[in-house]
Amino acid sequence: MKLLKSVVFAAALLASGLALADINVGVTLSATGPAASLGIPEKNTIALLPKTIAGQKINYIVLDDASDTTAAVTNTRKLITEDKVDVILGSTVTPNSLAMIDVVSEAKTPMISMAASAKIVEPMDAKKAWVFKTPQNDSMMSQAIVDHMAANGVKTVGFVGFSDAYGEGWYQEFSKAAAAKNLQIVANERYSRTDTSVTGQVLKIMAAKPDAVLIAGSGTPAALPQKTLKERGYAGKIYQTHGIANADFLRVGGKDVEGTILPAGPVLVAAQLPDSNPVKKSALAYIAAYETAYGKGSVSTFGGHAWDAGHLLAAAVPVALKKAKPGTPEFRAALRDAIEQVKGMAGAHGIFTMTKTDHLGLDHNARVMVKIENGAWKYTP
């Protein structure tokens, strides 16, 4: 009997140890609100990520921040203090992600953002040492737009962007790239993600008579300035950012977004890429996984950012497990270090090679130029 009790007790300890060994992943996404067309495919993709890595069970705890900065911070605090997560994935948009940095750095919990601004990981400091991201930086995409403008005779540009960190970050990066190519920005306007009219801003832009207009928005709210420009008879070139690369933008924009030019991740037009493109195979793998689960034509570039975040974890977890046990400060630190050491990981958007000073890890292969033609995305070499 005494032996039996000892065996039962040992088994209970073993079961307890296995439970503690689970890796808890906290996720906060914008599944509702203005950024829902971005957050929903990210949430759908989280459901496709590995449930086991290196023999350890992975628990994904997913919360909706409703595209709201305060909610994103609240979710992050809850996930860290109540759910004891080992890593945070999110949020969907730049303002939310920037606001979360103080929380994760204070808790020494690694975070992988799915928002675009370079400010999320640059310049590197003690706080941002805990933060990584998977979307292409606005600086990288700004350069692609400027190169395209210069090659196509654009001399003057009107700018209209969100009145938040996303729009401001884009303006700063675009204006630097434009100056280097002698492009003149003749108008600089802002609008809110929730605005229903931008007539005043558009009239000011049109009065400046730019050769082209760059709209720095994301999701379906980015269609509003373009529709207004078309209604007012603007006939110049219109550029958008990679923040619009989803089917909902095409649906909302309709005929008014025909001819739009934008930089995007390779996953948006993966089937059109030459076989020599180093990202084509891994991008198609994500598309196959997503469309198997959610239907043909359902894939979005934004879900690809969640896919890449999950694959960064899959690459880093086995390394971190050699140093510490999940659920401990030591494991969180080891996981942060392991993400920083990921090299040559093929994702939906590019090949990731992290360093101590580069917590994005993408190069020029992570962007292609795309044009909207006949309601679809067309790769433009």
Summary of the structure (lengths in Angstrom):
residues: 381
radius of gyration: 21.9
end to end distance: 75.9
largest distance: 91.2
contacts: 1418
relative contact order: 0.13
helix: 49%
strand: 18%
